[in-house]
Amino acid sequence: MNIHLCKGDETLEQALEYINEHDKEGRKYTFDKEKDRCYIGDEAFATAPCIINYKNNYWALHYAE
């Protein structure tokens, strides 16, 4: 699992763009702002291939199809 920590005024959309541009294996990710919010210790957090930490809130990314 990778965790991306948002920097300063970086938005969730900018974080996703950065992750998609810099994935070492060329994978692309996506998420839904409402449905994919998760919490430390829940199943979505534990099984996500990548997490965005935005102001101490977490979003579980999943592979784009």
CHARMM-style PDB file with segment names, atoms N, HN, CA, C and O in Angstrom:
ATOM      1  N   MET     1       0.848  -1.175   0.000  1.00  0.00      PROA
ATOM      2  CA  MET     1       0.000   0.000   0.000  1.00  0.00      PROA
ATOM      3  C   MET     1       0.894   1.239   0.000  1.00  0.00      PROA
ATOM      4  O   MET     1       1.902   1.294   0.704  1.00  0.00      PROA
ATOM      5  N   ASN     2       0.514   2.206  -0.784  1.00  0.00      PROA
ATOM      6  HN  ASN     2      -0.305   2.161  -1.356  1.00  0.00      PROA
ATOM      7  CA  ASN     2       1.174   3.509  -0.800  1.00  0.00      PROA
ATOM      8  C   ASN     2       0.249   4.528  -0.146  1.00  0.00      PROA
ATOM      9  O   ASN     2      -0.973   4.444  -0.268  1.00  0.00      PROA
ATOM     10  N   ILE     3       0.845   5.482   0.544  1.00  0.00      PROA
ATOM     11  HN  ILE     3       1.838   5.550   0.643  1.00  0.00      PROA
ATOM     12  CA  ILE     3       0.076   6.574   1.139  1.00  0.00      PROA
ATOM     13  C   ILE     3       0.634   7.882   0.614  1.00  0.00      PROA
ATOM     14  O   ILE     3       1.833   8.144   0.711  1.00  0.00      PROA
ATOM     15  N   HSD     4      -0.249   8.700   0.057  1.00  0.00      PROA
ATOM     16  HN  HSD     4      -1.222   8.487  -0.022  1.00  0.00      PROA
ATOM     17  CA  HSD     4       0.142  10.018  -0.443  1.00  0.00      PROA
ATOM     18  C   HSD     4      -0.326  11.064   0.556  1.00  0.00      PROA
ATOM     19  O   HSD     4      -1.518  11.166   0.842  1.00  0.00      PROA
ATOM     20  N   LEU     5       0.608  11.837   1.082  1.00  0.00      PROA
ATOM     21  HN  LEU     5       1.576  11.754   0.849  1.00  0.00      PROA
ATOM     22  CA  LEU     5       0.276  12.928   1.996  1.00  0.00      PROA
ATOM     23  C   LEU     5       0.140  14.209   1.186  1.00  0.00      PROA
ATOM     24  O   LEU     5       1.102  14.642   0.552  1.00  0.00      PROA
ATOM     25  N   CYS     6      -1.034  14.816   1.199  1.00  0.00      PROA
ATOM     26  HN  CYS     6      -1.815  14.464   1.714  1.00  0.00      PROA
ATOM     27  CA  CYS     6      -1.236  16.068   0.475  1.00  0.00      PROA
ATOM     28  C   CYS     6      -0.379  17.160   1.103  1.00  0.00      PROA
ATOM     29  O   CYS     6      -0.232  17.242   2.322  1.00  0.00      PROA
ATOM     30  N   LYS     7       0.174  17.983   0.245  1.00  0.00      PROA
ATOM     31  HN  LYS     7       0.054  17.916  -0.746  1.00  0.00      PROA
ATOM     32  CA  LYS     7       1.053  19.056   0.691  1.00  0.00      PROA
ATOM     33  C   LYS     7       0.335  20.398   0.611  1.00  0.00      PROA
ATOM     34  O   LYS     7      -0.273  20.717  -0.411  1.00  0.00      PROA
ATOM     35  N   GLY     8       0.399  21.177   1.674  1.00  0.00      PROA
ATOM     36  HN  GLY     8       0.893  20.917   2.505  1.00  0.00      PROA
ATOM     37  CA  GLY     8      -0.127  22.542   1.667  1.00  0.00      PROA
ATOM     38  C   GLY     8      -1.535  22.647   1.138  1.00  0.00      PROA
ATOM     39  O   GLY     8      -2.482  22.115   1.718  1.00  0.00      PROA
ATOM     40  N   ASP     9      -1.656  23.348   0.017  1.00  0.00      PROA
ATOM     41  HN  ASP     9      -0.887  23.780  -0.454  1.00  0.00      PROA
ATOM     42  CA  ASP     9      -2.978  23.581  -0.567  1.00  0.00      PROA
ATOM     43  C   ASP     9      -3.310  22.597  -1.689  1.00  0.00      PROA
ATOM     44  O   ASP     9      -4.215  22.851  -2.484  1.00  0.00      PROA
ATOM     45  N   GLU    10      -2.594  21.488  -1.759  1.00  0.00      PROA
ATOM     46  HN  GLU    10      -1.859  21.282  -1.113  1.00  0.00      PROA
ATOM     47  CA  GLU    10      -2.860  20.465  -2.770  1.00  0.00      PROA
ATOM     48  C   GLU    10      -4.275  19.906  -2.577  1.00  0.00      PROA
ATOM     49  O   GLU    10      -4.667  19.575  -1.458  1.00  0.00      PROA
ATOM     50  N   THR    11      -5.029  19.804  -3.658  1.00  0.00      PROA
ATOM     51  HN  THR    11      -4.710  20.073  -4.567  1.00  0.00      PROA
ATOM     52  CA  THR    11      -6.392  19.272  -3.602  1.00  0.00      PROA
ATOM     53  C   THR    11      -6.374  17.756  -3.806  1.00  0.00      PROA
ATOM     54  O   THR    11      -5.356  17.184  -4.195  1.00  0.00      PROA
ATOM     55  N   LEU    12      -7.500  17.123  -3.541  1.00  0.00      PROA
ATOM     56  HN  LEU    12      -8.327  17.588  -3.225  1.00  0.00      PROA
ATOM     57  CA  LEU    12      -7.612  15.688  -3.794  1.00  0.00      PROA
ATOM     58  C   LEU    12      -7.390  15.373  -5.269  1.00  0.00      PROA
ATOM     59  O   LEU    12      -6.742  14.382  -5.606  1.00  0.00      PROA
ATOM     60  N   GLU    13      -7.921  16.206  -6.136  1.00  0.00      PROA
ATOM     61  HN  GLU    13      -8.447  17.011  -5.863  1.00  0.00      PROA
ATOM     62  CA  GLU    13      -7.770  15.989  -7.571  1.00  0.00      PROA
ATOM     63  C   GLU    13      -6.307  16.111  -7.994  1.00  0.00      PROA
ATOM     64  O   GLU    13      -5.834  15.330  -8.819  1.00  0.00      PROA
ATOM     65  N   GLN    14      -5.592  17.083  -7.436  1.00  0.00      PROA
ATOM     66  HN  GLN    14      -5.976  17.718  -6.765  1.00  0.00      PROA
ATOM     67  CA  GLN    14      -4.171  17.233  -7.741  1.00  0.00      PROA
ATOM     68  C   GLN    14      -3.372  16.048  -7.216  1.00  0.00      PROA
ATOM     69  O   GLN    14      -2.435  15.588  -7.868  1.00  0.00      PROA
ATOM     70  N   ALA    15      -3.739  15.559  -6.047  1.00  0.00      PROA
ATOM     71  HN  ALA    15      -4.501  15.933  -5.517  1.00  0.00      PROA
ATOM     72  CA  ALA    15      -3.062  14.392  -5.478  1.00  0.00      PROA
ATOM     73  C   ALA    15      -3.254  13.178  -6.382  1.00  0.00      PROA
ATOM     74  O   ALA    15      -2.296  12.454  -6.655  1.00  0.00      PROA
ATOM     75  N   LEU    16      -4.477  12.949  -6.846  1.00  0.00      PROA
ATOM     76  HN  LEU    16      -5.255  13.537  -6.625  1.00  0.00      PROA
ATOM     77  CA  LEU    16      -4.750  11.825  -7.735  1.00  0.00      PROA
ATOM     78  C   LEU    16      -3.951  11.960  -9.028  1.00  0.00      PROA
ATOM     79  O   LEU    16      -3.383  10.981  -9.513  1.00  0.00      PROA
ATOM     80  N   GLU    17      -3.906  13.149  -9.577  1.00  0.00      PROA
ATOM     81  HN  GLU    17      -4.367  13.944  -9.183  1.00  0.00      PROA
ATOM     82  CA  GLU    17      -3.140  13.384 -10.801  1.00  0.00      PROA
ATOM     83  C   GLU    17      -1.660  13.064 -10.577  1.00  0.00      PROA
ATOM     84  O   GLU    17      -1.032  12.415 -11.413  1.00  0.00      PROA
ATOM     85  N   TYR    18      -1.111  13.513  -9.464  1.00  0.00      PROA
ATOM     86  HN  TYR    18      -1.621  14.041  -8.785  1.00  0.00      PROA
ATOM     87  CA  TYR    18       0.294  13.251  -9.142  1.00  0.00      PROA
ATOM     88  C   TYR    18       0.545  11.747  -9.011  1.00  0.00      PROA
ATOM     89  O   TYR    18       1.516  11.226  -9.559  1.00  0.00      PROA
ATOM     90  N   ILE    19      -0.327  11.060  -8.289  1.00  0.00      PROA
ATOM     91  HN  ILE    19      -1.116  11.484  -7.844  1.00  0.00      PROA
ATOM     92  CA  ILE    19      -0.181   9.615  -8.094  1.00  0.00      PROA
ATOM     93  C   ILE    19      -0.217   8.892  -9.436  1.00  0.00      PROA
ATOM     94  O   ILE    19       0.612   8.021  -9.695  1.00  0.00      PROA
ATOM     95  N   ASN    20      -1.173   9.250 -10.290  1.00  0.00      PROA
ATOM     96  HN  ASN    20      -1.847   9.959 -10.080  1.00  0.00      PROA
ATOM     97  CA  ASN    20      -1.295   8.601 -11.598  1.00  0.00      PROA
ATOM     98  C   ASN    20      -0.091   8.881 -12.490  1.00  0.00      PROA
ATOM     99  O   ASN    20       0.305   8.015 -13.271  1.00  0.00      PROA
ATOM    100  N   GLU    21       0.491  10.054 -12.392  1.00  0.00      PROA
ATOM    101  HN  GLU    21       0.169  10.757 -11.758  1.00  0.00      PROA
ATOM    102  CA  GLU    21       1.652  10.398 -13.216  1.00  0.00      PROA
ATOM    103  C   GLU    21       2.938   9.739 -12.727  1.00  0.00      PROA
ATOM    104  O   GLU    21       3.857   9.521 -13.517  1.00  0.00      PROA
ATOM    105  N   HSD    22       3.017   9.420 -11.436  1.00  0.00      PROA
ATOM    106  HN  HSD    22       2.271   9.597 -10.794  1.00  0.00      PROA
ATOM    107  CA  HSD    22       4.275   8.947 -10.865  1.00  0.00      PROA
ATOM    108  C   HSD    22       4.258   7.493 -10.392  1.00  0.00      PROA
ATOM    109  O   HSD    22       5.209   7.056  -9.743  1.00  0.00      PROA
ATOM    110  N   ASP    23       3.216   6.739 -10.695  1.00  0.00      PROA
ATOM    111  HN  ASP    23       2.444   7.093 -11.222  1.00  0.00      PROA
ATOM    112  CA  ASP    23       3.194   5.336 -10.288  1.00  0.00      PROA
ATOM    113  C   ASP    23       4.296   4.585 -11.029  1.00  0.00      PROA
ATOM    114  O   ASP    23       4.370   4.632 -12.257  1.00  0.00      PROA
ATOM    115  N   LYS    24       5.143   3.899 -10.285  1.00  0.00      PROA
ATOM    116  HN  LYS    24       5.082   3.861  -9.288  1.00  0.00      PROA
ATOM    117  CA  LYS    24       6.311   3.224 -10.867  1.00  0.00      PROA
ATOM    118  C   LYS    24       5.942   2.127 -11.849  1.00  0.00      PROA
ATOM    119  O   LYS    24       6.726   1.810 -12.742  1.00  0.00      PROA
ATOM    120  N   GLU    25       4.768   1.545 -11.700  1.00  0.00      PROA
ATOM    121  HN  GLU    25       4.130   1.803 -10.974  1.00  0.00      PROA
ATOM    122  CA  GLU    25       4.346   0.465 -12.586  1.00  0.00      PROA
ATOM    123  C   GLU    25       3.339   0.931 -13.633  1.00  0.00      PROA
ATOM    124  O   GLU    25       2.790   0.110 -14.367  1.00  0.00      PROA
ATOM    125  N   GLY    26       3.093   2.228 -13.712  1.00  0.00      PROA
ATOM    126  HN  GLY    26       3.540   2.895 -13.116  1.00  0.00      PROA
ATOM    127  CA  GLY    26       2.205   2.778 -14.720  1.00  0.00      PROA
ATOM    128  C   GLY    26       0.726   2.548 -14.466  1.00  0.00      PROA
ATOM    129  O   GLY    26      -0.091   2.709 -15.372  1.00  0.00      PROA
ATOM    130  N   ARG    27       0.373   2.175 -13.246  1.00  0.00      PROA
ATOM    131  HN  ARG    27       1.037   2.045 -12.510  1.00  0.00      PROA
ATOM    132  CA  ARG    27      -1.035   1.939 -12.920  1.00  0.00      PROA
ATOM    133  C   ARG    27      -1.770   3.267 -12.787  1.00  0.00      PROA
ATOM    134  O   ARG    27      -1.180   4.293 -12.449  1.00  0.00      PROA
ATOM    135  N   LYS    28      -3.053   3.225 -13.055  1.00  0.00      PROA
ATOM    136  HN  LYS    28      -3.533   2.391 -13.329  1.00  0.00      PROA
ATOM    137  CA  LYS    28      -3.912   4.397 -12.907  1.00  0.00      PROA
ATOM    138  C   LYS    28      -4.957   4.105 -11.844  1.00  0.00      PROA
ATOM    139  O   LYS    28      -5.472   2.992 -11.744  1.00  0.00      PROA
ATOM    140  N   TYR    29      -5.257   5.119 -11.059  1.00  0.00      PROA
ATOM    141  HN  TYR    29      -4.839   6.023 -11.141  1.00  0.00      PROA
ATOM    142  CA  TYR    29      -6.182   4.982  -9.940  1.00  0.00      PROA
ATOM    143  C   TYR    29      -7.336   5.962 -10.094  1.00  0.00      PROA
ATOM    144  O   TYR    29      -7.269   6.920 -10.864  1.00  0.00      PROA
ATOM    145  N   THR    30      -8.387   5.694  -9.346  1.00  0.00      PROA
ATOM    146  HN  THR    30      -8.441   4.916  -8.721  1.00  0.00      PROA
ATOM    147  CA  THR    30      -9.533   6.583  -9.292  1.00  0.00      PROA
ATOM    148  C   THR    30     -10.176   6.444  -7.910  1.00  0.00      PROA
ATOM    149  O   THR    30      -9.848   5.532  -7.152  1.00  0.00      PROA
ATOM    150  N   PHE    31     -11.084   7.349  -7.598  1.00  0.00      PROA
ATOM    151  HN  PHE    31     -11.350   8.090  -8.214  1.00  0.00      PROA
ATOM    152  CA  PHE    31     -11.839   7.258  -6.354  1.00  0.00      PROA
ATOM    153  C   PHE    31     -13.064   8.148  -6.451  1.00  0.00      PROA
ATOM    154  O   PHE    31     -13.141   9.032  -7.304  1.00  0.00      PROA
ATOM    155  N   ASP    32     -14.008   7.907  -5.578  1.00  0.00      PROA
ATOM    156  HN  ASP    32     -13.946   7.188  -4.885  1.00  0.00      PROA
ATOM    157  CA  ASP    32     -15.216   8.711  -5.462  1.00  0.00      PROA
ATOM    158  C   ASP    32     -15.121   9.458  -4.135  1.00  0.00      PROA
ATOM    159  O   ASP    32     -14.956   8.839  -3.083  1.00  0.00      PROA
ATOM    160  N   LYS    33     -15.225  10.786  -4.180  1.00  0.00      PROA
ATOM    161  HN  LYS    33     -15.359  11.289  -5.033  1.00  0.00      PROA
ATOM    162  CA  LYS    33     -15.061  11.598  -2.963  1.00  0.00      PROA
ATOM    163  C   LYS    33     -16.015  11.195  -1.847  1.00  0.00      PROA
ATOM    164  O   LYS    33     -15.668  11.293  -0.670  1.00  0.00      PROA
ATOM    165  N   GLU    34     -17.190  10.751  -2.198  1.00  0.00      PROA
ATOM    166  HN  GLU    34     -17.472  10.671  -3.154  1.00  0.00      PROA
ATOM    167  CA  GLU    34     -18.194  10.413  -1.188  1.00  0.00      PROA
ATOM    168  C   GLU    34     -18.087   8.955  -0.740  1.00  0.00      PROA
ATOM    169  O   GLU    34     -18.116   8.669   0.457  1.00  0.00      PROA
ATOM    170  N   LYS    35     -17.965   8.045  -1.688  1.00  0.00      PROA
ATOM    171  HN  LYS    35     -17.942   8.278  -2.660  1.00  0.00      PROA
ATOM    172  CA  LYS    35     -18.020   6.615  -1.374  1.00  0.00      PROA
ATOM    173  C   LYS    35     -16.697   6.046  -0.873  1.00  0.00      PROA
ATOM    174  O   LYS    35     -16.698   5.056  -0.141  1.00  0.00      PROA
ATOM    175  N   ASP    36     -15.584   6.640  -1.246  1.00  0.00      PROA
ATOM    176  HN  ASP    36     -15.584   7.444  -1.841  1.00  0.00      PROA
ATOM    177  CA  ASP    36     -14.287   6.033  -0.947  1.00  0.00      PROA
ATOM    178  C   ASP    36     -13.555   6.654   0.235  1.00  0.00      PROA
ATOM    179  O   ASP    36     -12.380   6.361   0.456  1.00  0.00      PROA
ATOM    180  N   ARG    37     -14.233   7.503   0.994  1.00  0.00      PROA
ATOM    181  HN  ARG    37     -15.187   7.741   0.815  1.00  0.00      PROA
ATOM    182  CA  ARG    37     -13.613   7.998   2.221  1.00  0.00      PROA
ATOM    183  C   ARG    37     -13.517   6.824   3.186  1.00  0.00      PROA
ATOM    184  O   ARG    37     -14.453   6.033   3.304  1.00  0.00      PROA
ATOM    185  N   CYS    38     -12.397   6.711   3.868  1.00  0.00      PROA
ATOM    186  HN  CYS    38     -11.636   7.354   3.772  1.00  0.00      PROA
ATOM    187  CA  CYS    38     -12.200   5.574   4.762  1.00  0.00      PROA
ATOM    188  C   CYS    38     -11.524   6.027   6.045  1.00  0.00      PROA
ATOM    189  O   CYS    38     -11.148   7.188   6.202  1.00  0.00      PROA
ATOM    190  N   TYR    39     -11.383   5.082   6.947  1.00  0.00      PROA
ATOM    191  HN  TYR    39     -11.688   4.138   6.819  1.00  0.00      PROA
ATOM    192  CA  TYR    39     -10.822   5.365   8.268  1.00  0.00      PROA
ATOM    193  C   TYR    39      -9.748   4.334   8.585  1.00  0.00      PROA
ATOM    194  O   TYR    39      -9.824   3.189   8.138  1.00  0.00      PROA
ATOM    195  N   ILE    40      -8.753   4.743   9.354  1.00  0.00      PROA
ATOM    196  HN  ILE    40      -8.691   5.673   9.717  1.00  0.00      PROA
ATOM    197  CA  ILE    40      -7.681   3.834   9.747  1.00  0.00      PROA
ATOM    198  C   ILE    40      -8.299   2.609  10.410  1.00  0.00      PROA
ATOM    199  O   ILE    40      -9.108   2.724  11.330  1.00  0.00      PROA
ATOM    200  N   GLY    41      -7.906   1.449   9.932  1.00  0.00      PROA
ATOM    201  HN  GLY    41      -7.249   1.355   9.184  1.00  0.00      PROA
ATOM    202  CA  GLY    41      -8.375   0.201  10.526  1.00  0.00      PROA
ATOM    203  C   GLY    41      -9.579  -0.421   9.855  1.00  0.00      PROA
ATOM    204  O   GLY    41      -9.867  -1.594  10.093  1.00  0.00      PROA
ATOM    205  N   ASP    42     -10.308   0.335   9.007  1.00  0.00      PROA
ATOM    206  HN  ASP    42     -10.074   1.288   8.813  1.00  0.00      PROA
ATOM    207  CA  ASP    42     -11.447  -0.309   8.352  1.00  0.00      PROA
ATOM    208  C   ASP    42     -10.973  -1.100   7.131  1.00  0.00      PROA
ATOM    209  O   ASP    42      -9.821  -0.978   6.714  1.00  0.00      PROA
ATOM    210  N   GLU    43     -11.858  -1.901   6.570  1.00  0.00      PROA
ATOM    211  HN  GLU    43     -12.794  -2.000   6.908  1.00  0.00      PROA
ATOM    212  CA  GLU    43     -11.485  -2.796   5.477  1.00  0.00      PROA
ATOM    213  C   GLU    43     -11.014  -2.038   4.242  1.00  0.00      PROA
ATOM    214  O   GLU    43     -10.045  -2.450   3.605  1.00  0.00      PROA
ATOM    215  N   ALA    44     -11.673  -0.947   3.892  1.00  0.00      PROA
ATOM    216  HN  ALA    44     -12.461  -0.612   4.410  1.00  0.00      PROA
ATOM    217  CA  ALA    44     -11.274  -0.170   2.718  1.00  0.00      PROA
ATOM    218  C   ALA    44      -9.848   0.355   2.878  1.00  0.00      PROA
ATOM    219  O   ALA    44      -9.069   0.330   1.926  1.00  0.00      PROA
ATOM    220  N   PHE    45      -9.510   0.821   4.055  1.00  0.00      PROA
ATOM    221  HN  PHE    45     -10.143   0.841   4.829  1.00  0.00      PROA
ATOM    222  CA  PHE    45      -8.159   1.326   4.329  1.00  0.00      PROA
ATOM    223  C   PHE    45      -7.145   0.190   4.222  1.00  0.00      PROA
ATOM    224  O   PHE    45      -6.085   0.347   3.615  1.00  0.00      PROA
ATOM    225  N   ALA    46      -7.475  -0.945   4.811  1.00  0.00      PROA
ATOM    226  HN  ALA    46      -8.335  -1.073   5.304  1.00  0.00      PROA
ATOM    227  CA  ALA    46      -6.545  -2.069   4.866  1.00  0.00      PROA
ATOM    228  C   ALA    46      -6.296  -2.717   3.509  1.00  0.00      PROA
ATOM    229  O   ALA    46      -5.223  -3.278   3.286  1.00  0.00      PROA
ATOM    230  N   THR    47      -7.265  -2.650   2.602  1.00  0.00      PROA
ATOM    231  HN  THR    47      -8.136  -2.194   2.783  1.00  0.00      PROA
ATOM    232  CA  THR    47      -7.133  -3.360   1.329  1.00  0.00      PROA
ATOM    233  C   THR    47      -6.851  -2.455   0.135  1.00  0.00      PROA
ATOM    234  O   THR    47      -6.650  -2.954  -0.973  1.00  0.00      PROA
ATOM    235  N   ALA    48      -6.830  -1.152   0.328  1.00  0.00      PROA
ATOM    236  HN  ALA    48      -6.993  -0.746   1.227  1.00  0.00      PROA
ATOM    237  CA  ALA    48      -6.609  -0.226  -0.788  1.00  0.00      PROA
ATOM    238  C   ALA    48      -5.165  -0.305  -1.277  1.00  0.00      PROA
ATOM    239  O   ALA    48      -4.243  -0.420  -0.470  1.00  0.00      PROA
ATOM    240  N   PRO    49      -4.966  -0.243  -2.590  1.00  0.00      PROA
ATOM    241  CA  PRO    49      -3.595  -0.235  -3.096  1.00  0.00      PROA
ATOM    242  C   PRO    49      -2.897   1.101  -2.841  1.00  0.00      PROA
ATOM    243  O   PRO    49      -1.668   1.177  -2.836  1.00  0.00      PROA
ATOM    244  N   CYS    50      -3.686   2.145  -2.631  1.00  0.00      PROA
ATOM    245  HN  CYS    50      -4.684   2.083  -2.635  1.00  0.00      PROA
ATOM    246  CA  CYS    50      -3.131   3.476  -2.388  1.00  0.00      PROA
ATOM    247  C   CYS    50      -4.143   4.289  -1.583  1.00  0.00      PROA
ATOM    248  O   CYS    50      -5.353   4.171  -1.776  1.00  0.00      PROA
ATOM    249  N   ILE    51      -3.622   5.112  -0.680  1.00  0.00      PROA
ATOM    250  HN  ILE    51      -2.639   5.207  -0.523  1.00  0.00      PROA
ATOM    251  CA  ILE    51      -4.448   5.961   0.182  1.00  0.00      PROA
ATOM    252  C   ILE    51      -4.011   7.408  -0.013  1.00  0.00      PROA
ATOM    253  O   ILE    51      -2.819   7.691  -0.133  1.00  0.00      PROA
ATOM    254  N   ILE    52      -4.973   8.320  -0.046  1.00  0.00      PROA
ATOM    255  HN  ILE    52      -5.941   8.091   0.051  1.00  0.00      PROA
ATOM    256  CA  ILE    52      -4.659   9.751   0.000  1.00  0.00      PROA
ATOM    257  C   ILE    52      -4.999  10.246   1.399  1.00  0.00      PROA
ATOM    258  O   ILE    52      -6.104  10.029   1.895  1.00  0.00      PROA
ATOM    259  N   ASN    53      -4.035  10.913   2.028  1.00  0.00      PROA
ATOM    260  HN  ASN    53      -3.137  11.089   1.625  1.00  0.00      PROA
ATOM    261  CA  ASN    53      -4.249  11.562   3.323  1.00  0.00      PROA
ATOM    262  C   ASN    53      -4.370  13.052   3.030  1.00  0.00      PROA
ATOM    263  O   ASN    53      -3.390  13.704   2.671  1.00  0.00      PROA
ATOM    264  N   TYR    54      -5.574  13.582   3.185  1.00  0.00      PROA
ATOM    265  HN  TYR    54      -6.370  13.052   3.476  1.00  0.00      PROA
ATOM    266  CA  TYR    54      -5.856  14.995   2.939  1.00  0.00      PROA
ATOM    267  C   TYR    54      -6.375  15.599   4.234  1.00  0.00      PROA
ATOM    268  O   TYR    54      -7.514  15.356   4.631  1.00  0.00      PROA
ATOM    269  N   LYS    55      -5.536  16.381   4.883  1.00  0.00      PROA
ATOM    270  HN  LYS    55      -4.611  16.579   4.560  1.00  0.00      PROA
ATOM    271  CA  LYS    55      -5.893  17.050   6.144  1.00  0.00      PROA
ATOM    272  C   LYS    55      -6.418  16.054   7.179  1.00  0.00      PROA
ATOM    273  O   LYS    55      -7.448  16.279   7.815  1.00  0.00      PROA
ATOM    274  N   ASN    56      -5.685  14.950   7.329  1.00  0.00      PROA
ATOM    275  HN  ASN    56      -4.849  14.767   6.812  1.00  0.00      PROA
ATOM    276  CA  ASN    56      -6.011  13.880   8.278  1.00  0.00      PROA
ATOM    277  C   ASN    56      -7.340  13.181   7.999  1.00  0.00      PROA
ATOM    278  O   ASN    56      -7.940  12.596   8.901  1.00  0.00      PROA
ATOM    279  N   ASN    57      -7.794  13.243   6.756  1.00  0.00      PROA
ATOM    280  HN  ASN    57      -7.307  13.718   6.023  1.00  0.00      PROA
ATOM    281  CA  ASN    57      -8.917  12.452   6.270  1.00  0.00      PROA
ATOM    282  C   ASN    57      -8.355  11.551   5.181  1.00  0.00      PROA
ATOM    283  O   ASN    57      -7.413  11.928   4.485  1.00  0.00      PROA
ATOM    284  N   TYR    58      -8.927  10.369   5.034  1.00  0.00      PROA
ATOM    285  HN  TYR    58      -9.693  10.063   5.600  1.00  0.00      PROA
ATOM    286  CA  TYR    58      -8.358   9.365   4.143  1.00  0.00      PROA
ATOM    287  C   TYR    58      -9.342   8.946   3.062  1.00  0.00      PROA
ATOM    288  O   TYR    58     -10.543   8.822   3.302  1.00  0.00      PROA
ATOM    289  N   TRP    59      -8.798   8.728   1.853  1.00  0.00      PROA
ATOM    290  HN  TRP    59      -7.822   8.828   1.659  1.00  0.00      PROA
ATOM    291  CA  TRP    59      -9.563   8.200   0.730  1.00  0.00      PROA
ATOM    292  C   TRP    59      -8.839   6.998   0.177  1.00  0.00      PROA
ATOM    293  O   TRP    59      -7.635   7.044  -0.074  1.00  0.00      PROA
ATOM    294  N   ALA    60      -9.584   5.911  -0.014  1.00  0.00      PROA
ATOM    295  HN  ALA    60     -10.563   5.874   0.189  1.00  0.00      PROA
ATOM    296  CA  ALA    60      -9.038   4.673  -0.559  1.00  0.00      PROA
ATOM    297  C   ALA    60      -9.170   4.707  -2.079  1.00  0.00      PROA
ATOM    298  O   ALA    60     -10.275   4.796  -2.615  1.00  0.00      PROA
ATOM    299  N   LEU    61      -8.047   4.636  -2.756  1.00  0.00      PROA
ATOM    300  HN  LEU    61      -7.150   4.564  -2.321  1.00  0.00      PROA
ATOM    301  CA  LEU    61      -8.065   4.603  -4.215  1.00  0.00      PROA
ATOM    302  C   LEU    61      -8.236   3.166  -4.683  1.00  0.00      PROA
ATOM    303  O   LEU    61      -7.902   2.222  -3.967  1.00  0.00      PROA
ATOM    304  N   HSD    62      -8.757   3.016  -5.884  1.00  0.00      PROA
ATOM    305  HN  HSD    62      -9.028   3.783  -6.465  1.00  0.00      PROA
ATOM    306  CA  HSD    62      -8.832   1.702  -6.510  1.00  0.00      PROA
ATOM    307  C   HSD    62      -8.385   1.855  -7.945  1.00  0.00      PROA
ATOM    308  O   HSD    62      -8.351   2.962  -8.482  1.00  0.00      PROA
ATOM    309  N   TYR    63      -8.041   0.735  -8.565  1.00  0.00      PROA
ATOM    310  HN  TYR    63      -8.069  -0.164  -8.128  1.00  0.00      PROA
ATOM    311  CA  TYR    63      -7.524   0.769  -9.927  1.00  0.00      PROA
ATOM    312  C   TYR    63      -8.606   1.227 -10.900  1.00  0.00      PROA
ATOM    313  O   TYR    63      -9.756   0.793 -10.822  1.00  0.00      PROA
ATOM    314  N   ALA    64      -8.218   2.108 -11.814  1.00  0.00      PROA
ATOM    315  HN  ALA    64      -7.284   2.461 -11.877  1.00  0.00      PROA
ATOM    316  CA  ALA    64      -9.127   2.565 -12.867  1.00  0.00      PROA
ATOM    317  C   ALA    64      -9.209   1.470 -13.927  1.00  0.00      PROA
ATOM    318  O   ALA    64      -8.231   0.768 -14.182  1.00  0.00      PROA
ATOM    319  N   GLU    65     -10.355   1.334 -14.528  1.00  0.00      PROA
ATOM    320  HN  GLU    65     -11.149   1.905 -14.321  1.00  0.00      PROA
ATOM    321  CA  GLU    65     -10.534   0.302 -15.562  1.00  0.00      PROA
ATOM    322  C   GLU    65     -10.349   0.864 -16.937  1.00  0.00      PROA
ATOM    323  OT1 GLU    65     -10.464   0.136 -17.923  1.00  0.00      PROA
TER     324      GLU     65
END
